[in-house]
Each structure stands twice: as structure tokens, then as C-alpha cells.
Amino acid sequence: MTATAPIPQQSPSARMSAAPAAYPAPMYPHKATEAQHRERRIRSFQPRRGRMTNAQAGALDRSWERYGIPIDGSPLDLAELFGGLPVTLEIGFGMGETTAAMAAADPSTGILAADVHTPGHGNLLGMLERDGSQNVRLAAGDAVILLRDMLPDASLAGLRVYFADPWPKPKHHKRRLIQPAFLDLVLPRLAPGALVHCATDWEHYAEQMLAVLSASPELENLHPEGDGTGWLEPADHPEGSVPGYAPRPDWRPVTKFERAGIAKGHVVHDLLFRRR
């Protein structure tokens, strides 16, 4: 009998970089089923594989098996993954600087960080290695599949959406993440008391976020009369202003996208809601 040569295994960075362009999300070490990827629905993201630096690829190869989770539709046991810590889902972490800083500052909270940007996964893994943080898991792929198929009800202590793609053209507004249908998917996964925290530097998107979140009877605005600096009496709001925004909490670092927006003259809005 002739021995069969073993099939060489690609490294995580090689598998991630080789994602077929036809799929709407990177293929990462494991992949969601073809049926999931062929779902006919509007997505809030575009595939963002990009070129990885040697440092990012090295971090992926060293730490993906430790920190990485494929978004493949398989149910997750968050208590096992995070050692019983309360878990906050962060959707869209970019290059991961904010995620790494918040994880290091609050090791008592688990962060399930989801994104489709391959270099961002490598960059965040490198920072987690640097900081020694153990309370983060990286989910690679479509957050809708993660929420719908992989997370049990009442399993999340919070949701963070910081500076998501604003899809500024009116014809693309339907691609924005914070929509009523998305909220219908999120709410059952939030435990009572869970904190929903959104931030954006696009005024129109901030107003849309505020309208969508405020319309849910299951959510309570923690700053119903706030203007972004604190709580105001209704009579004190400038004419034409839209109340309901929170001041930036000290525990949310200023992000790269935020600094870029401020440099362009954009006004940053934070929104803080609690699951009733």
C-alpha cells in the first residue's frame, strides 16, 4: 500500500488572505456555509481583506487559534469562551485600538469583537499579545450570522457600534447597520440591563440611530434630554437641536476615525441606551 502524503496546512494568515473575492466576507480559517453567504439580503459592509503587514500576519499565525472564532453558524457557549465574564458584542472594530484599550482597562468584561477586515484582526491580535489581555475573542465575518445563528437569547451584557460605515449617499442608507430589522435581531440577545452604546460623527446617521433606538419600548435612553455634553432641561436646548445624545463616557477612548472626523469639522454623537 502506498502511503498518502499529508496535505500541508496553510497558516491562518495565508487562509485569510486567500479569501475568494466572490464571497461577501473574508473566508478566514473556517467559513460560513455557502448557503449563508449566498443569502439575498442587504449587507452593511463591503469585503475588506487588504494587504497585511508582516507583524499583522505574524500575530494571526501565533494567536488566531487562541483568540479567533469563525462566524460559521455554530452556536457559541459564551460562558465557556469567556470564563463566566459578562460579554459585550462590538461590531466593527477597525484596526482594534479602541477594543484593545477598553479590554486592558476593564478585564472584568469580555469583549466579542466582530469585523470583516483581515489586517484589523492581525493588528488587534498583536495588541492583545502586547497587553496580555485574555478577555477578548475575535469573530471573523458577518455579524448578522453571528447574532442570528450563534448567540443564545439574553446572552449579551452590551452592544457597541462605534463609527460604523455611515453610507452617506441617500441611495445607500438602506445599508446602514442600525435599522429596525437589525434591532429586532439584537434585542432578544441582550440581557436585561444590557448597555447599547453607539457613536458616529455623521449627523444624519446619529439622528437615524436615535430614532431607531428611541422607537423601541424595550430600550431606555440614559440621556433623554442630553445634547452630548450632559443632561439639559428641555427649555435649555438650542432651537432646532435634537436632544437624546450622551456625553462621551470616559471609558470610550477617542478613536482614529473620531479624530479624523473632528479634523473635518464633524460633531461626534454618543448614544447610550439600556435594555429594560
Secondary structure, 3 states (H helix, E strand, C coil): CCCCCCCCCCCHHHHHHCCCCCCCCCCCCCCCCHHHHCCCCCCCCCCECCCCCHHHHHHHHHHHHHHEEECCCCCCCHHHHCCCCCEEEEECCCCCHHHHHHHHHCCCCEEEEEECEHHHHHHHHHHHHHHCCCCEEEEECCHHHHHHHHCCCCCEEEEEEECCCCCCCHHHHHHCCCCHHHHHHHHHHEEEEEEEEEEECCHHHHHHHHHHHHCCCCEEECCCCEECCCECCHHHCCCCCCCCEECCCCCCCCCHHHHHHHHCCCCCEEEEEEEC
